[in-house]
Amino acid sequence: MDQYELIRTAHRVYGKSIREIRRDTGHHRKTIRKALSGEEPKYRRKKRVKCAVMDAVAGVVEQWLREDRTRPKKQRHTAHRIYRRLVEEQGFPGAESTVRRWVREWKVAQGWGSQKAMVPLDPEVAREAEVDWGTAWVQMGGERRRVKLFVMRSRYSGKLFVRAYAWERQEMFFDAHMHAFHYYGGVFRELIYDNLTLSVKQILRGGRRVEQERFVAFRSYYTYRARFCNPGQGHEKGGVEGIIGFARRNFLVPLPRVENFDQLNQLLVERCHGYGGHRIAGREDNLTVEERFEGEQSRLLPLPDRPYENFKAVRVKVDRYGTVRIDRNRYSVPRAYVGRWVWAHIHCQKIVLYADERKVAQHDRVFSKNRWQIDPLHYLDLIGERVGSFESARAIVQWRARWPKDYDLLLQQLRFRQGHSRGTREFVRILGLHRDYERTQVEQAIASVLEKHCPSYESIRLLIRLQESSPLVAQPLPAELLPGVTDRAVLMSDVKDFNALLTAGVS
């Protein structure tokens, strides 16, 4: 660089010719002319340097990379995997950095490694929010469990909402939206989705979609517009895509220990509120997420007066076991409906069963497979007729695991007094009292009859009725009510006065 400056100064300032500069510096005329033309002195490679170690295996690596184009995106060769295969299968003597450089340059030459250009966006206030699902792991009920994360994020303010579910179902999808709208205090005018089957039935040409009927009804109720990304172009809602990973790393590390989804979702809401103090890099105003949302919230669409009735109605048939199958789990109904068709209203957390427009059963929803969700009261009449099935009846086995110890003691006493079959039948009648009375009333009555050593159905029912009725208290009549009667003084007798009668009898 010093010689470059010397040559240009000698020519431009002192007016020396190329011949004079050559004589003074010893540089070739071509070098001097390049310096005077303004070309900086630097080494320039004229020919591509050959890499002999890679040339020997280039054909094999090219074949691997071309075959990858037909394989799943997440199961293709990385440069590291190519290097390991070359070492193991080809005895490759080169370094991993050599392989990485060759693969990078080859992909660029093929047009595969070029990064796609993005259009910078300036979101409108309160207009758009992005929606997506993700997965995470938590410690729930003492077990490590995989959960589904619903995420919604405002494009303008960056305020986010995260909620966890056991499954990714349409009723959970709608429930998550309703909680998100309540969290934001309003509804965004446009929500951006992937092409989820929960919302899209079919993708047509020209960006058109055939939407699921229930999804159309839901978004029509909240009066927002749905916009869907192009297939395989999740980056079109890249904000929420990145937030899923952010939530996993920052909200759920270390793995939270919770008892149920209510605790987990309360934790997620608290951490979403904590994110309000975050400043998103690259924003010109340098405001926090919460500060930007304060100017956005008042412009959201208002919430409807009543929330959406979020359930899926399914017609199911009651089998001979008195159960219906929903999501590969069984839910019981009363014995009278065996063999009939009933309607199941599938809610997010519960299953409600209707027959003849009348509610006949309700259960907590089970998020598993091949589980029996049984109300034992549905089977008591049948078990009372077939007392031999009492010990192994699924309804009794499940109930017995959680009922008080007094129930087993009562059963023993009834069988001792009345015999095995009659005592069991009497006990089943007592269990039937749970249909008409509160659980605590029945438990207290059973404990009472055990103390009084009078175990029977009639005595337990009598005690429950006495608990419900208020005791009678005799009130004295007013003295002026019956003159000569109510105002008459009644003296208390002294028992000792009767001793005179005994004495008189002896004489």
Secondary structure, 3 states (H helix, E strand, C coil): CHHHHHHHHHHHCCCCCHHHHHHHHCCCHHHHHHHHCCCCCCCCCCCCCCCHHHHCCHHHHHHHHHHHCCCCHHHCCCHHHHHHHHHHHHCCCCCHHHHHHHHHHHHHHHCCCCCCCCCCCCCCCCCEEEEEEEEEEEEECCEEEEEEEEEEEECCCCCEEEEEECCCCHHHHHHHHHHHHHHHCCECCEEEECCCCCCEEEECHHHCEEECHHHHHHHHHHCCEEEECCCCCHHHHHHHHHHHHHHHHHHCCCCCEECCHHHHHHHHHHHHHHHHHCCCCCCCCCCCHHHHHHHHHCCCECCCCCCCCCCEEEEEECCCCCEEEECCEEEECCHHHCCCEEEEEECCCEEEEEECCEEEEEEECCCCCCCEECCHHHCHHHHHHCHHHCCCCHHHHHHHCCCCHHHHHHHHHHHHHHCHHHHHHHHHHHHHHHHCCCHHHHHHHHHHHHHHCCCCHHHHHHHHHHHHCCCCCCCCCCCCCCCCCCCCCCCCCCHHHHHHHHHHHHC
